[in-house]
Amino acid sequence: MKPVCVLGNGQLGRMLRQAGEPLGIAVYPVGLDAEPEAVPFQQSVITAEIERWPETALTRELATHKSFVNRDIFPRLADRLTQKQLLDQLGLATAPWQLLADESEWPQIFAQLGELAIVKRRVGGYDGRGQWRLRTGEEKTLPADCYGECIVEQGINFSGEVSLVGARGHDGVTVFYPLTHNLHEDGILRTSVALPQPDAALQQQAESMLSAILNELNYVGVMAMECFVVSGGLLINELAPRVHNSGHWTQNGASYSQFEMHLRAILGLPLPKPVVSTPSVMVNLIGTALSTDWLSLPLVNLHWYEKEVREGRKVGHLNLNDASAGLLKETLNALVPMLPPEYKSGIAWAINKLA
């Protein structure tokens, strides 16, 4: 099988490499500043763990590579303006929004969008960075360089957040995992819960929406779609053209993981519907030092990224899955004293979801 070069060498590239090993697929996560001659890209299929990248000697070389899958789609989805325009073009529900061009627009924005406006940088914002929640009178707190570089959305009163992780093959076949329920705090994903039998109507709506996007773009590989749950169903919040944090539970909770699914799709390997037979919980480890105490619990699977521990930084995750929701809850409760206090609310939320 052809080797795979991954543009970006963070945790997602590392987990793609790990997924390739049992299949005999050589996966090379590559730093953006690598020397082109040190990278075996000529015979490889190229993919990326990031949506946007600076121009370097390597990225200039890859920009013309015929086997760079989805190459022209990344910039379109990395910019929130062109991403929203795509959703509008396809008639897919999303929060009312507009480009934030000038300070003089604020009276009209609040009149149209309501009392809470969410400002998001068009490119580069992630994990809550590059985002502002503003009410009338707070406009002056927004950095001046936001105008023209941000979109503004209506603040949505949602009952929950879900994501759908799915993939499309070169032959147009699409496959999906069950919807994942997500809890974000300060814009960072803290905890995810996936159930083998999700709400059928929401699952169907989500699959229909993501299929429309994948097919319109002629996309190949894994994509994640994050949505708000509202009274009328789902509103699309954001798209990620890559493997995604909310799909990490699939490493231990599905017959094959999102990382293997992505490799299968881009290499033209079979894409059967993944089998999910047990509930799963994923706990993100954020700025928390490694503890071997977690390993004393039999359901805990630790995925450690070997990154320097810093506040607000994703340094690993814990996956738990079992056919018994009762045993899962028991294990989650036993995990609480082994983690800093800020994890307690996210674990309580997961236990509630398992009910």
N, C-alpha and C positions, 0 to 999 in steps of 0.2 A: 504493500500500500504506500501511497505517496506520503512523504513527511508533511507536517503542518507547521508553519511559522505563525506565531501569535504576536501581533504588534502590541507591545506592553508586557511587562514582566512582573505584574502585581499578583495578588492572590488568585484572581480569576484565571490568569495564564498558568499559574502553578497547578490549579485544580484541573484545567484542561490537560496538562501534561500527565497528571496522575491518572486521569480517565483513559488516556491513550495507551498507557503501559500494558494493561492486560490484553488489549486487542492487537498488540504489536504495532501500534501507530507511534512513530517518533514525533513528539510535539516539542517545538523549540520556542519558549516565551522569550521575546527579544526586547531589550531596552531600546528606547527611541534614539539614544545617542550611540548605539552600537555601530561599529564600522561595517559598511555593507559587505566587504569581502569576508568578514568573519561569520556571516549568516548564510546558511545553505538554502537561500530562497529561490534560486533558479529552477530547481526541480520540485519545489514545494507548492502546496495550496496555502494561500495567505488568508488569515483571519485577524480579528482584533478583539482585545478585551476592553477597549475604550472607544468612545464615539468620535473623539477629536484629538488631533495631535499637532504639535508644532512642525514646522518644516526643518528637517535635518537631512544629512547625507543619505541616511537609510530611508526615510519616508519619501524623499524625492525619487529614489531608486524604485521603491515599491509602487509609487503612484502610477507607473506605466505597466506594471506586471499583469499579464493577462489572467493569472489565476488568483487575483485578489478578490475574493468573494464579497459581494455587496459594496465594493469600493465606493461607488458613486452615491450609495444610499446613506452612508454614514453622515456626510455633512448636512444632508437634508433633514435627518432626524435629530442631529446634534443641536440644531438651531430651533428653539421653541417656536419661533415665528413660522418657519416653513413646516414644522411638524403640525402645528395647529391648522395651517392652511390645508394640509393633506387631509386631516380629519374632517374639516368643513367640506372639502371637495367630495369626500366619500359619504357625506351626510351622516357621520357618526357623532353621537352625543358627547359633548364636552362642556366644561364650564364656559359661560359667556365671557368673551375676552376681546382685547384690542391691543394694537401696538401702542406703547407709551412713547409718544413722539415729543411732547412739549408740556412744560409745567402749566400752561394756560388751559390744558384739557381737563384738569381735575374736576371742576364743577360738573361738566358733562359726564365724566366717568362715574362719579358718585350718583348722579341722576339716573344713569343707565344701569349700572352694575349693583347699586345698593350700598349699604353703609360700610361693608368690609371689602377692601380691595387687596388682592394678593399680587405683589409685584415680583416678577421673576426675571433674572438675567436671561437673555436669549441663548447665550452659550456659557458653559463653564460652571454653572451653579450645580452643586450636588450636596446630599446629606444636609439640607437646610441652609447651606451657604448660598449667597447670592439671591436671597428671598427676603421680602419684607411684607408684613401684615399692617395695613394702614387704614385708619378711620378718618373721617372728615376732620380737618385741622392738623393732621399729622404729616401732611405732604412734605413739609420743610425738612423732615428728618431723613428724607431720601437723598442719597448721594447724587450730586449734579450729573455725574457721568452715566446715570441710568437712562436718561432721555435718549430715545432712539436705539438704545441697547437692551431694552426690556419690553416684555409684554405685561399687561395687567389683566387679571382674571377676577371674576366674581368670587367672593368667599362662599364656599358651598357648605350648607348645613347637612352633613352626611351622617348616616347611621353606622357606617363601617368602611374599611378599606380592604380591597381584595386585589390580587394580581393573577393574571393568567400567563403561564409560561408554555409556549408551544414552539413548534418548528415546522418548516416547509422544506421539502427536498427539491433537488434539481428537476424532478419529474412532476412537481406541483402537488405532491401528496402532503397533507398537513396532519400533525398529531399534537395532542395537548395533554397536559397534566390536569388533575382536578384543581379548581380554584384554591388559591392560598389566601387565608385571612391574615392581615398584617396590622401590627401596632407600631406606629411611629411616635417618637417623642423628640421634640425640637428638630423635626425634619429627618431624624435618623431612624432606620428600621431597628426596632428592639427585639421583637418576637414575631414569629410566623407560626400559623397552625394550618395544616392541611388534613382534610377528612376524605376518606375513600369515596363517600357518597355525598357530594356537594349538592347544594340547592339546584335542582335540575333546570329551572327556568333561567337562573343567573348564569349557570354553566353554558347553556345553549346560547344565550345572548352574547356572552363573552367570546365564545368560540366563533360565532358569526362575525363579530366585530374584528377580531384579530385575523381571521381568514381573509376578510375583505382587504385589510392592510397588507398582509403578506402577499396576496395575489396581485394587488395593484402595483406593488413595488417589484414584483418578481423576485422576492427576497428568498435567500437560501440560508438555513441555519436556525438557531434559537433566537426568539424575540420575546421580551416580557412586556406586558401591557398592565399598567397600574390604573385602577378604577376606584371611584367613590361609589358606595351603595346609597342610593336615594330612593324616594318613594316610587319613582317610575322605573326603577331598574338600575342600570349602570351608566355613569359618566366617565369617559376616559380622562385620566389625569395626565399620564406621561407614558411614552414608549421608550424602551431600551433595546437597541438593536444588538443584543449580545446575551450571554448567560447573565443571570441576575441574582442578587442577594436573596430575594424572596423564593428562589428555586433551590436554595442550598439543601433543604430538607430531602430533596430527591436522591442525594448521595446515599442515604440509608433507608429511605422510605418508599422507593419505587424500584421496579425490576431493572431499570437502568436510569442513570442520572441525567440531569440537563446537560452536563459536560460531555458525556458520551453521546447524547442526542445531537448536540451541535457538531461533534466530529463526524458522526454517521451522516448527517445531512450534507455537510460541505464536501465529504468524500464520496457521496453517492452510494452509501451503504444502506441496507434495509432500515426502514423506519416504522417498526410495528408500534401499535398503541402501547405505551408503557402501562404495566399493571401496578396498581396501588391498592393494597389490601388492608393496610392498617393506618390509624391516625398517626400523624407526625407533628412534632414541635421542633422549631429551630430557635435557639436563643443566641443572639449576636453578642459577642464579647467585645466590649467597647472600652478601650483604655484600661483594661483589667489585666493584672499580672496572671501568668500561668499558675494553676494550682492542680497538683496531682490528686487532691481530695475528690475532685469531680469524677475521677476514674474509679472511685470506690462504689459508684452506683452502676448497676449492671446494664441499665438502658442508655447510659450516656456515651455517645460517640463524639470524641473531641477532634476538631479540625483546627489546628494551630498554624498561623501563617508565618511564624518566625520573623515578625516585624518588631521593631522597637516599640515598646508600650508607651503611648502618649495619650493625653486626655482627648477624648472625642474620636480616637482612631480605632477603626475596626481591626482587631488583632487575631480574631478567630471566631468560631461558632461551635455550639453544642447541638447535636441532633439527637432526638429521642423519638423512638417509635415502637409501638407494640399493639397487638390485637386487643389488649385489655386497656380501655380508657382509664379504668380504676388504677391499674398499676402505673400507668403514665402519670396520673395526677399525684399518686403517692411519691413517685420518684421526683417530680417537679417540686413538691413540698419539701422533700429531703435536700434538694439542691439550694433552696433559698438561703439557709444559714452559711452555705459555702461561697456565696457571692456577695458583693457589696450591696448595701441597702437599696440602691436605686434600681436593682433588678426585681425587687419584690412585686411591684405593681404589674410589670410585664408578665411575670410568671402567674400571678393571680388572674390576669386577663386570659392567658392561655388555658388555665384550668377551667375557667368559665366557658370558654369556647368548646372545650372537650365535652362539656355537659350536654 
